[in-house]
Amino acid sequence: MIKRSQASISKLIIHKVGNKFNHTKNAFSEDIVRFDDASYDLMLPFLLRPFGSVVQSYRFNHHASIALNEINTYSSQIFEDDDLFVETSKHIVEHLFEQSNSAQIKTGDVLVVLFEGIEYNEITTNAVGIFKIENKVDFFQTYLENSSYDVVVQKGINSKKVDKGCLILNQSDAEGRIILSADNNNYDAQYWTKQFLNIKFADDANQHTQTYIELCRDFSEEVLKTSYGNQEQSTFLAKTIDYFKEHESVDVEDFKDEVFFEDKHKELFDNYKKSFESELDIVVRNHFDVAEAVVKKEKRKLKTEIKLDTNIQIKLDIDAPDASEEYLERGYDEEKKMHYYKVYFNTEG
């Protein structure tokens, strides 16, 4: 997460990126944007807003050497000599164009930005931002003609959210330069993070926490829900979040002892963890520190609803892991030949 109270735009240029699969070409600007006050005051928060809530950070990646990562090279050139800003921004767009190997990849506006005054982890630094605007929205424009006002529909950029963006900080740690990324169009996520930026998650508590919660979420969906039903799935997710809230660090064996009553469920989890690691080509840590910000963010994504084919939904509180087992009972009615849930309560809300 960044703070942008002291942030400013030093330079910004807009190009258009084509798609070589569809034979559309790039179009380049030759100079930076000259803002008026109104457009500047709208542009600055529009570009930086996505990174105010980003928890995880990335680092540049390359199979041979980080020095050969194109965006690492181009951002370094801008940091070292901002007189190269315009020319280097064109190279960035050309590199983005080379990754458009599918008709699914959209053309769009590319904004390359040099920011000053970005605060990250209590350090103030400058940063290079790269943003791709893929989707335009319709809006009405009024105009005066022959002493009367008329209206025409035009297309423009939605100032509420960025389609794709990254912030490359002029700040490094032991793993390399720090990068933040945002993507609101996840249909081509690999194209942005893997192919264009070629970045990987930082090896830290944020990444370990998110990976483990994703493992638990997928396990609940693919194993528990399929074999034991929605109630078992929801109870497991609630216990998972409760464990993360109650512990500063995770020990996998201790985790399994707390959330599972039966050894067969522990074995199912161990087997699924191995397949999860193999499929994603990662290693899930058995011991790691908990990142509270990640837990809060990921908790909002977890669904603990039981949807029934009789148009009834039962929503379970993910912050009350024992409620499902104590106050919700599942059974089968032989007379109606239907399953049922019995809910116990004292008063209605």
Order of alpha helices (4+ residues) and beta strands (2+ residues): beta-beta-alpha-beta-alpha-alpha-beta-beta-beta-beta-beta-beta-beta-alpha-alpha-alpha-beta-alpha-alpha-beta-alpha-beta-beta-alpha-beta-beta
